[in-house]
Amino acid sequence: MQNPNLYKIVASVLKIDASTLNESSNATNTENWDSLKHVELILAVESAYGIGFSMAEITGMRNLADMRRILVDKGVNFDASETVRKVA
């Protein structure tokens, strides 16, 4: 079974275009990402991947790269077709 696309989950919660997201995306540089949406985002990601984040993990997430790293540490295998967009 294919895992959901992290960018699509985030874009859905924030109601933005997924193509605007990259691994550096965070609450400071991403449209509609405020404290309430952050809580919604955490819950949506936990639900989509069937995992739970600890408070330490949540407070340590500075951007989508951190979130992806924590998901991988929890055993999430991202589909090879999911393009990870990095910022130079």
PyRosetta script that sets phi, psi and omega in degrees:
from pyrosetta import init, pose_from_sequence

init()
pose = pose_from_sequence("MQNPNLYKIVASVLKIDASTLNESSNATNTENWDSLKHVELILAVESAYGIGFSMAEITGMRNLADMRRILVDKGVNFDASETVRKVA")
pose.set_psi(1, 137.8)
pose.set_omega(1, -177.0)
pose.set_phi(2, -83.2)
pose.set_psi(2, 135.6)
pose.set_omega(2, 176.4)
pose.set_phi(3, -75.2)
pose.set_psi(3, 153.2)
pose.set_omega(3, 176.2)
pose.set_phi(4, -66.5)
pose.set_psi(4, 158.8)
pose.set_omega(4, -179.7)
pose.set_phi(5, -85.0)
pose.set_psi(5, 122.7)
pose.set_omega(5, -177.0)
pose.set_phi(6, -58.2)
pose.set_psi(6, -44.5)
pose.set_omega(6, -179.3)
pose.set_phi(7, -62.1)
pose.set_psi(7, -38.1)
pose.set_omega(7, -179.8)
pose.set_phi(8, -68.2)
pose.set_psi(8, -36.8)
pose.set_omega(8, 177.1)
pose.set_phi(9, -63.4)
pose.set_psi(9, -50.1)
pose.set_omega(9, -179.0)
pose.set_phi(10, -61.0)
pose.set_psi(10, -46.0)
pose.set_omega(10, -179.3)
pose.set_phi(11, -61.7)
pose.set_psi(11, -39.0)
pose.set_omega(11, 179.4)
pose.set_phi(12, -63.9)
pose.set_psi(12, -45.5)
pose.set_omega(12, 179.6)
pose.set_phi(13, -65.0)
pose.set_psi(13, -43.8)
pose.set_omega(13, -176.2)
pose.set_phi(14, -83.9)
pose.set_psi(14, -9.2)
pose.set_omega(14, -178.2)
pose.set_phi(15, 57.1)
pose.set_psi(15, 51.5)
pose.set_omega(15, 177.2)
pose.set_phi(16, -131.5)
pose.set_psi(16, 172.2)
pose.set_omega(16, 177.7)
pose.set_phi(17, -77.4)
pose.set_psi(17, 127.0)
pose.set_omega(17, -178.6)
pose.set_phi(18, -59.6)
pose.set_psi(18, -26.9)
pose.set_omega(18, -178.9)
pose.set_phi(19, -68.4)
pose.set_psi(19, -13.7)
pose.set_omega(19, 178.6)
pose.set_phi(20, -84.0)
pose.set_psi(20, -7.7)
pose.set_omega(20, -176.3)
pose.set_phi(21, -93.9)
pose.set_psi(21, 150.2)
pose.set_omega(21, 173.0)
pose.set_phi(22, -149.2)
pose.set_psi(22, -178.5)
pose.set_omega(22, -175.5)
pose.set_phi(23, -66.3)
pose.set_psi(23, -18.8)
pose.set_omega(23, 178.2)
pose.set_phi(24, -90.3)
pose.set_psi(24, -3.5)
pose.set_omega(24, -178.7)
pose.set_phi(25, -60.7)
pose.set_psi(25, 136.4)
pose.set_omega(25, 179.5)
pose.set_phi(26, -154.4)
pose.set_psi(26, -175.9)
pose.set_omega(26, -176.6)
pose.set_phi(27, -66.2)
pose.set_psi(27, -23.8)
pose.set_omega(27, -178.1)
pose.set_phi(28, -79.8)
pose.set_psi(28, -36.0)
pose.set_omega(28, -172.7)
pose.set_phi(29, -112.8)
pose.set_psi(29, 12.1)
pose.set_omega(29, -176.2)
pose.set_phi(30, -124.7)
pose.set_psi(30, 128.9)
pose.set_omega(30, -179.4)
pose.set_phi(31, -56.6)
pose.set_psi(31, 138.4)
pose.set_omega(31, 175.0)
pose.set_phi(32, 71.2)
pose.set_psi(32, 2.8)
pose.set_omega(32, -177.5)
pose.set_phi(33, -91.3)
pose.set_psi(33, 92.0)
pose.set_omega(33, 177.1)
pose.set_phi(34, -113.5)
pose.set_psi(34, -173.5)
pose.set_omega(34, -174.5)
pose.set_phi(35, -64.5)
pose.set_psi(35, -38.7)
pose.set_omega(35, 178.1)
pose.set_phi(36, -66.7)
pose.set_psi(36, -44.8)
pose.set_omega(36, 178.6)
pose.set_phi(37, -64.9)
pose.set_psi(37, -30.3)
pose.set_omega(37, 177.8)
pose.set_phi(38, -62.8)
pose.set_psi(38, -43.9)
pose.set_omega(38, 177.8)
pose.set_phi(39, -62.5)
pose.set_psi(39, -45.3)
pose.set_omega(39, 177.7)
pose.set_phi(40, -60.2)
pose.set_psi(40, -40.0)
pose.set_omega(40, 180.0)
pose.set_phi(41, -63.3)
pose.set_psi(41, -46.6)
pose.set_omega(41, 179.2)
pose.set_phi(42, -59.4)
pose.set_psi(42, -47.1)
pose.set_omega(42, -179.6)
pose.set_phi(43, -63.2)
pose.set_psi(43, -40.6)
pose.set_omega(43, 179.9)
pose.set_phi(44, -65.1)
pose.set_psi(44, -41.9)
pose.set_omega(44, -179.8)
pose.set_phi(45, -68.0)
pose.set_psi(45, -43.5)
pose.set_omega(45, 178.0)
pose.set_phi(46, -58.7)
pose.set_psi(46, -44.9)
pose.set_omega(46, -179.9)
pose.set_phi(47, -65.7)
pose.set_psi(47, -45.4)
pose.set_omega(47, -177.1)
pose.set_phi(48, -62.7)
pose.set_psi(48, -37.6)
pose.set_omega(48, -175.9)
pose.set_phi(49, -101.9)
pose.set_psi(49, -2.0)
pose.set_omega(49, 178.0)
pose.set_phi(50, 64.7)
pose.set_psi(50, 38.4)
pose.set_omega(50, -179.7)
pose.set_phi(51, -129.6)
pose.set_psi(51, 174.5)
pose.set_omega(51, 173.3)
pose.set_phi(52, -132.2)
pose.set_psi(52, 140.0)
pose.set_omega(52, 176.9)
pose.set_phi(53, -95.8)
pose.set_psi(53, 142.6)
pose.set_omega(53, 172.4)
pose.set_phi(54, -80.3)
pose.set_psi(54, 163.7)
pose.set_omega(54, 177.8)
pose.set_phi(55, -61.1)
pose.set_psi(55, -38.2)
pose.set_omega(55, 178.6)
pose.set_phi(56, -63.2)
pose.set_psi(56, -39.6)
pose.set_omega(56, 178.8)
pose.set_phi(57, -66.0)
pose.set_psi(57, -43.5)
pose.set_omega(57, -178.6)
pose.set_phi(58, -62.5)
pose.set_psi(58, -46.1)
pose.set_omega(58, -178.0)
pose.set_phi(59, -72.3)
pose.set_psi(59, -19.2)
pose.set_omega(59, 179.0)
pose.set_phi(60, -87.2)
pose.set_psi(60, -6.9)
pose.set_omega(60, -179.7)
pose.set_phi(61, -79.8)
pose.set_psi(61, 111.2)
pose.set_omega(61, 178.6)
pose.set_phi(62, -98.1)
pose.set_psi(62, -19.5)
pose.set_omega(62, -177.8)
pose.set_phi(63, -164.0)
pose.set_psi(63, -177.4)
pose.set_omega(63, -178.4)
pose.set_phi(64, -68.4)
pose.set_psi(64, -27.6)
pose.set_omega(64, 176.4)
pose.set_phi(65, -63.0)
pose.set_psi(65, -41.9)
pose.set_omega(65, 177.6)
pose.set_phi(66, -63.4)
pose.set_psi(66, -42.7)
pose.set_omega(66, 179.6)
pose.set_phi(67, -62.5)
pose.set_psi(67, -44.0)
pose.set_omega(67, 179.4)
pose.set_phi(68, -62.7)
pose.set_psi(68, -42.1)
pose.set_omega(68, 179.2)
pose.set_phi(69, -60.6)
pose.set_psi(69, -44.0)
pose.set_omega(69, 179.7)
pose.set_phi(70, -65.3)
pose.set_psi(70, -40.3)
pose.set_omega(70, 177.3)
pose.set_phi(71, -61.4)
pose.set_psi(71, -43.4)
pose.set_omega(71, 177.7)
pose.set_phi(72, -62.3)
pose.set_psi(72, -42.7)
pose.set_omega(72, 177.4)
pose.set_phi(73, -59.9)
pose.set_psi(73, -27.7)
pose.set_omega(73, 179.5)
pose.set_phi(74, -88.1)
pose.set_psi(74, 3.6)
pose.set_omega(74, 175.9)
pose.set_phi(75, 96.8)
pose.set_psi(75, 7.7)
pose.set_omega(75, 177.6)
pose.set_phi(76, -74.5)
pose.set_psi(76, 128.0)
pose.set_omega(76, 176.0)
pose.set_phi(77, -106.1)
pose.set_psi(77, 113.6)
pose.set_omega(77, 179.8)
pose.set_phi(78, -77.2)
pose.set_psi(78, 140.7)
pose.set_omega(78, 178.9)
pose.set_phi(79, -60.9)
pose.set_psi(79, 138.8)
pose.set_omega(79, -179.3)
pose.set_phi(80, -60.7)
pose.set_psi(80, -22.4)
pose.set_omega(80, -179.5)
pose.set_phi(81, -79.3)
pose.set_psi(81, -10.5)
pose.set_omega(81, 178.9)
pose.set_phi(82, -77.7)
pose.set_psi(82, 113.3)
pose.set_omega(82, 179.4)
pose.set_phi(83, -78.8)
pose.set_psi(83, 125.3)
pose.set_omega(83, 177.0)
pose.set_phi(84, -95.4)
pose.set_psi(84, 117.6)
pose.set_omega(84, -177.3)
pose.set_phi(85, -97.0)
pose.set_psi(85, 117.6)
pose.set_omega(85, 177.6)
pose.set_phi(86, -104.1)
pose.set_psi(86, 154.4)
pose.set_omega(86, 177.2)
pose.set_phi(87, -103.6)
pose.set_psi(87, 131.3)
pose.set_omega(87, -178.4)
pose.set_phi(88, -71.5)
pose.dump_pdb("model.pdb")
